[in-house]
Amino acid sequence: MAKELAIRTCGLIKQFDRQVVVNDVDLEVETGEVYGLIGPNGAGKTTLIRMLAAAEEPTTGEIYINGDRLSSDQSNSTLKRRIGYLPDDFPLYDDLTVWDYLDYFARLYHLRSPRRTQRLREVLEMVQLTSKRNSMIANLSRGMKQRLGLARTIIHEPILLLLDEPVSGLDPIARMQFREIIKVLQEAGMTILISSHVLSDLAELCTSVGIMELGYLVESASLKELYQRFSRQQIYLSTLSDIDLLKAELKKHSLVAKWEVISPQRVQIDFTGDGQDSAEFLRSLVAAGIPLTEFHRTQEDLETIFLKLGHQQAS
């Protein structure tokens, strides 16, 4: 059965004067996904996100949010209320307290008491800022300000969250705190599209990834599929026995693409199977009586895949 789509775009193009910034993008994001959008500066990520948030009007093409067409006029204000958008330059008012800032935006979304007060408490707890509710925004750390921006973005309980470079400039601890909040939001059923240059964060968070180059969406797939197609696996083996016995055993396995002896009793293998296959491979070596002292499996990360695809596009 086909899954519901939280986002679907058809032939989406955005042109400024003669420059095409987003070029014929057909994007599909399933409901409940965390979808990572990656690409170099100038690839069109921010412009695409702004169009999805109805902050920018497409030159041509269509956008559907949960099956309903999104337009830039006021005809579907209810649909726009279901979207939360956190740009990379979101506004903060340093002379307000955390509570007053969130209360201001809650009122803009017409949240009424007592629900408004309840919602403010909920989001402050979610972003771990309850203890800072009476603090002036000017006195918050950068990480706290970023979490406050996220709280403002989800105050009206959107079903789709669009985050443009939300961890930019944050230290490792602040990034980790932000990742944990995103996981909580996904578990609550929210669909999240997030762009970032910190690919290790996306690899930990995302279910699917889209790669943009020069305005084109050059790749869009589940993270699992990307790893299967583009990520080379390597296995490092060490043995107490004669290395020739191990080499003779390796020749019997079709998933061993090639190997290299890197020390008298250690071998590096290019392996084409998945995790289950590597477990079977290990079992067969043990059954063959090979006395192993090391079996270490590694896989190329998302950053390596991104660079690899970038070179393919350039060549």
Phi, psi and omega per residue, in radians:
M1 nan 2.317 -3.113
A2 -1.204 2.395 3.131
K3 -1.391 2.713 3.089
E4 -1.237 2.547 3.124
L5 -1.770 2.185 3.048
A6 -1.355 -0.609 3.126
I7 -2.313 2.332 2.963
R8 -2.502 2.201 3.054
T9 -2.062 2.579 -3.118
C10 -2.229 2.007 3.070
G11 0.957 0.732 -3.027
L12 -1.325 2.169 -3.133
I13 -2.304 2.382 3.000
K14 -2.277 2.165 -3.088
Q15 -2.180 2.270 3.017
F16 -1.916 2.006 -3.007
D17 0.935 -2.043 -3.130
R18 -1.723 -0.050 -3.073
Q19 -1.619 2.133 3.066
V20 -1.558 2.007 -3.045
V21 -1.652 -0.652 3.037
V22 -2.155 2.189 -2.927
N23 -2.155 1.799 2.976
D24 0.951 0.939 -3.076
V25 -1.577 2.137 2.989
D26 -1.920 1.797 -3.055
L27 -2.007 2.389 3.048
E28 -2.282 2.200 3.095
V29 -2.217 2.120 -3.110
E30 -1.306 2.643 3.108
T31 -1.033 2.330 3.101
G32 1.549 -0.027 -3.135
E33 -1.420 2.753 2.806
V34 -1.905 1.922 -3.017
Y35 -1.862 2.109 -3.133
G36 -1.657 2.276 3.117
L37 -1.915 2.054 -3.096
I38 -2.202 2.777 -3.126
G39 2.784 2.815 3.140
P40 -1.212 2.927 3.035
N41 -1.007 2.401 -3.132
G42 1.496 0.102 -3.117
A43 -1.351 -0.312 3.140
G44 1.880 0.135 -3.074
K45 -1.081 -0.896 -3.084
T46 -1.105 -0.721 3.127
T47 -1.116 -0.708 3.088
L48 -1.076 -0.805 -3.139
I49 -1.106 -0.706 3.124
R50 -1.095 -0.638 3.082
M51 -1.191 -0.682 3.105
L52 -1.135 -0.504 -3.137
A53 -1.547 0.045 -3.099
A54 1.104 0.400 3.054
A55 -1.586 -0.216 3.124
E56 -2.427 2.392 -3.115
E57 -1.602 2.297 3.090
P58 -1.113 2.597 2.995
T59 -1.209 -0.847 2.986
T60 -2.528 2.899 3.111
G61 1.849 2.985 -3.065
E62 -2.265 2.595 3.093
I63 -2.183 2.305 3.081
Y64 -2.127 2.252 3.080
I65 -1.963 2.021 -3.069
N66 0.879 0.697 3.052
G67 1.547 -0.202 -3.134
D68 -1.759 2.385 -3.112
R69 -1.269 2.334 -3.141
L70 -1.643 2.259 3.085
S71 -2.182 2.786 -3.061
S72 -1.436 -0.233 -3.138
D73 -1.458 -2.953 -3.076
Q74 -1.570 0.176 -3.030
S75 -1.248 -0.377 3.139
N76 -2.273 0.947 -3.134
S77 -1.109 -0.530 3.114
T78 -1.114 -0.711 3.120
L79 -1.123 -0.717 -3.120
K80 -1.146 -0.522 3.113
R81 -1.193 -0.257 3.140
R82 -1.564 0.041 -3.130
I83 -1.913 2.350 2.991
G84 -1.974 2.255 -3.037
Y85 -2.231 2.118 3.085
L86 -2.002 1.733 3.107
P87 -1.293 2.944 -3.115
D88 -1.336 -0.124 3.122
D89 -2.235 0.805 -3.063
F90 -1.116 2.595 -3.079
P91 -1.420 2.388 2.989
L92 -2.233 2.519 -3.103
Y93 -1.907 1.758 -3.001
D94 -1.046 -0.430 -3.068
D95 -1.560 0.138 3.071
L96 -1.853 2.743 2.961
T97 -1.408 2.875 3.110
V98 -0.991 -0.797 -3.106
W99 -1.118 -0.799 -3.097
D100 -1.144 -0.636 3.110
Y101 -1.083 -0.853 -3.141
L102 -1.184 -0.647 3.122
D103 -1.092 -0.664 3.117
Y104 -1.054 -0.827 -3.126
F105 -1.253 -0.577 3.081
A106 -1.094 -0.679 3.103
R107 -1.188 -0.623 3.084
L108 -1.067 -0.566 3.098
Y109 -1.530 0.169 3.065
H110 1.097 0.550 2.995
L111 -1.325 2.254 -3.080
R112 -1.862 2.646 3.052
S113 -1.204 2.585 0.077
P114 -1.490 -0.074 -3.096
R115 -1.082 -0.629 -3.098
R116 -1.088 -0.808 3.128
T117 -1.085 -0.732 3.123
Q118 -1.087 -0.741 -3.115
R119 -1.166 -0.697 3.106
L120 -1.054 -0.746 3.119
R121 -1.115 -0.703 -3.130
E122 -1.069 -0.868 -3.054
V123 -1.251 -0.577 3.093
L124 -1.127 -0.678 3.083
E125 -1.189 -0.682 -3.112
M126 -1.096 -0.691 -3.108
V127 -1.690 0.192 3.037
Q128 1.050 0.791 3.108
L129 -2.173 0.284 -3.110
T130 -0.991 -0.720 -3.105
S131 -1.233 -0.207 -3.114
K132 -1.851 0.234 -3.007
R133 -1.040 -0.535 -3.122
N134 -1.770 0.118 3.142
S135 -1.401 2.585 3.037
M136 -1.277 2.440 -3.113
I137 -1.054 -0.582 3.139
A138 -1.027 -0.436 -3.066
N139 -1.650 0.042 -3.121
L140 -1.444 2.652 3.014
S141 -1.263 2.919 3.136
R142 -1.064 -0.720 3.131
G143 -1.104 -0.712 3.100
M144 -1.129 -0.711 3.119
K145 -1.101 -0.660 3.132
Q146 -1.161 -0.699 3.098
R147 -1.188 -0.594 3.070
L148 -1.144 -0.701 3.070
G149 -1.050 -0.686 3.095
L150 -1.152 -0.716 3.102
A151 -1.030 -0.762 3.101
R152 -1.077 -0.613 -3.088
T153 -1.249 -0.490 -3.095
I154 -1.852 0.118 -3.052
I155 -1.032 -0.551 -3.072
H156 -1.683 0.256 3.080
E157 1.002 1.006 3.110
P158 -1.226 2.790 3.072
I159 -1.720 -0.271 3.119
L160 -2.234 2.234 -3.115
L161 -2.035 2.193 -3.137
L162 -1.996 2.008 -3.046
L163 -2.094 2.061 -3.105
D164 -1.818 1.876 3.135
E165 0.887 0.953 -3.055
P166 -1.254 -0.339 -3.113
V167 -1.835 0.208 -3.130
S168 -1.036 2.184 3.077
G169 1.408 0.049 -3.121
L170 -1.524 2.600 3.082
D171 -1.352 2.924 -3.058
P172 -0.975 -0.671 -3.138
I173 -1.183 -0.757 3.125
A174 -1.129 -0.640 3.096
R175 -1.139 -0.715 3.126
M176 -1.104 -0.743 3.112
Q177 -1.083 -0.710 -3.138
F178 -1.151 -0.724 3.109
R179 -1.039 -0.735 -3.124
E180 -1.104 -0.656 3.109
I181 -1.150 -0.737 3.121
I182 -1.046 -0.711 3.121
K183 -1.092 -0.690 3.107
V184 -1.109 -0.743 3.140
L185 -1.120 -0.696 3.106
Q186 -1.141 -0.736 3.126
E187 -1.090 -0.463 3.098
A188 -1.393 -0.016 3.052
G189 1.756 0.117 -3.118
M190 -1.418 2.495 2.998
T191 -1.596 2.326 -3.023
I192 -2.267 2.220 2.979
L193 -1.948 2.181 -3.033
I194 -2.335 2.280 3.035
S195 -1.833 2.527 -3.131
S196 -2.864 2.650 2.996
H197 -1.620 -0.172 -3.138
V198 -1.563 1.532 -2.985
L199 -1.207 -0.445 3.090
S200 -1.136 -0.610 3.076
D201 -1.141 -0.772 -3.127
L202 -1.132 -0.685 3.137
A203 -1.070 -0.563 -3.139
E204 -1.408 -0.546 -3.017
L205 -1.618 -0.682 -2.807
C206 -1.499 2.616 2.970
T207 -1.652 -0.537 3.117
S208 -2.451 2.814 -3.076
V209 -2.424 2.459 2.993
G210 -2.072 2.416 -3.125
I211 -2.019 2.167 -3.129
M212 -1.899 2.444 3.067
E213 -2.457 2.140 3.056
L214 0.884 0.698 3.078
G215 1.579 -0.233 -3.135
Y216 -1.669 2.533 2.957
L217 -1.550 1.705 -2.975
V218 -1.480 -0.318 3.135
E219 -2.709 2.391 3.052
S220 -2.589 2.040 -3.063
A221 -2.833 2.900 3.030
S222 -1.153 2.679 -3.140
L223 -1.054 -0.686 3.134
K224 -1.058 -0.750 -3.140
E225 -1.163 -0.702 3.117
L226 -1.054 -0.773 3.123
Y227 -1.104 -0.709 -3.132
Q228 -1.121 -0.685 -3.046
R229 -1.448 -0.608 -2.941
F230 -2.125 -0.230 -3.036
S231 -1.706 2.044 3.119
R232 -1.365 2.338 3.089
Q233 -1.753 2.494 3.073
Q234 -2.243 2.491 3.078
I235 -2.141 2.302 3.093
Y236 -1.841 2.183 -3.125
L237 -2.104 2.423 2.971
S238 -2.232 2.492 -3.087
T239 -2.348 2.646 3.057
L240 -1.478 -0.301 -3.061
S241 -1.563 -3.077 3.078
D242 -1.076 2.282 -3.114
I243 -1.042 -0.488 -3.141
D244 -1.144 -0.564 3.072
L245 -1.114 -0.724 3.104
L246 -1.153 -0.763 -3.138
K247 -1.082 -0.679 3.113
A248 -1.107 -0.629 3.135
E249 -1.260 -0.640 -3.125
L250 -1.101 -0.598 -3.130
K251 -1.089 -0.355 -3.100
K252 -1.441 -0.190 -2.994
H253 -1.827 2.078 -3.084
S254 -1.192 -0.427 -3.104
L255 -1.473 -0.094 3.030
V256 -1.499 1.804 -3.061
A257 -1.252 -0.784 3.095
K258 -2.871 2.900 3.086
W259 -2.539 2.836 3.135
E260 -2.460 2.277 3.069
V261 -1.385 2.047 -3.062
I262 -1.858 -0.145 2.969
S263 -2.802 2.948 -3.030
P264 -0.894 -0.551 -3.106
Q265 -2.245 0.414 -3.103
R266 -2.303 2.399 -3.071
V267 -2.254 2.435 3.001
Q268 -1.860 2.231 -3.030
I269 -2.078 2.366 2.890
D270 -1.536 2.076 -2.989
F271 -2.062 2.305 -3.037
T272 -1.755 -0.017 -3.125
G273 -1.561 3.125 3.090
D274 -1.689 -2.933 -3.108
G275 -1.064 -0.704 3.115
Q276 -1.117 -0.716 3.124
D277 -1.102 -0.683 -3.124
S278 -1.196 -0.581 3.073
A279 -1.122 -0.725 3.099
E280 -1.144 -0.650 3.128
F281 -1.098 -0.805 3.106
L282 -1.063 -0.762 -3.131
R283 -1.052 -0.695 -3.100
S284 -1.215 -0.621 3.112
L285 -1.157 -0.723 3.118
V286 -1.153 -0.725 3.138
A287 -1.118 -0.509 3.130
A288 -1.406 -0.019 3.084
G289 1.467 0.308 3.108
I290 -1.368 2.062 -3.134
P291 -1.389 1.620 -3.074
L292 -1.486 2.410 2.999
T293 -1.945 -0.145 3.112
E294 -2.637 2.374 2.959
F295 -2.523 1.744 -3.005
H296 -2.190 2.070 -3.095
R297 -1.830 2.283 3.086
T298 -2.192 2.816 3.131
Q299 -2.472 2.444 3.101
E300 -1.073 2.450 -3.042
D301 -1.533 3.127 -3.079
L302 -1.088 -0.627 3.124
E303 -1.096 -0.716 3.109
T304 -1.126 -0.733 3.096
I305 -1.061 -0.781 -3.131
F306 -1.056 -0.787 3.123
L307 -1.147 -0.663 3.128
K308 -1.109 -0.775 3.128
L309 -1.183 -0.623 3.098
G310 -1.081 -0.719 3.106
H311 -1.165 -0.618 3.113
Q312 -1.115 -0.722 -3.130
Q313 -1.175 -0.615 -3.081
A314 -1.301 -0.471 -3.050
S315 -1.506 nan nan
